[in-house]
């Protein structure tokens, strides 16, 4: 006899059947993230966008972001 699937929400109010989906999604996201290789200059464009959003001209923001203080 096969066990019946859960028919109500789980202890965390997640609908029955979603725990398997969540686990599958978690594994897929981890596998995708494991393929990403950070580059040393990867934060420069992000920092430039932050400065540009604050009103700094883009070319100046990009130049300044290359010398952003790095955490040790």
N, C-alpha and C positions, 0 to 999 in steps of 0.2 A: 504494500500500500504506500503510495507517495504522499508526502506531507502536503497539506493545503497551504497555499501562499497566504501571507498575512492579509487580513481583510480590513484592518483599521490603521489609523496613523500610528507611527512608531513612538517611542518614548520622547523623542525630540520634536514631535508633531509633524514629522516628515511623512507624506503619504506612503502607504505600503507599496513596495516595488521600486521606490526611488533610491533606496540604499545601494542596490546593485548598479543602477545607472550612475550614481554619484561616485562609486568606487571605480567604475570603468572610465569615467571622465577624469577622475583624479590621476589614474595611471597614464592616460593618454596625454594629459597636460604635463606630467612629470617627464614622460618620454620626449615630448617636444622641447621642454626646457633644457633637458640634458644635452640636446644637440646645439644649443646656443653657445657660441664662444665669444665672450666679451672682448672688445678691442680697447687698447689703452686710450684712444681718443674718442670713445663712444659717447662720453658725457658732454663733449664740447658743443655739439648742435643743440642738445637739450638745454644746456645752460644759456646758450645764445638766445633760444626762444623765450626763456624766462626773462632775460634782460630786455629783449625786444618787446615783450608784452608789458614791461614796466615803462616803456617809452623811449628806451635807448635805441638809436638807429641800428638797423640790422648789421651793417658792416662793422660798426664799433662794438656792438654786442658780441659778435663772433670773435673779434680780436681780443676783447677783454676776457671772454670765457676760456680762452686757451691758457690764461694765466690765473685762473680761479684757484683759490687756496685749497690744497688737497689735504684731506685728513691723513694723519700718520698711521 
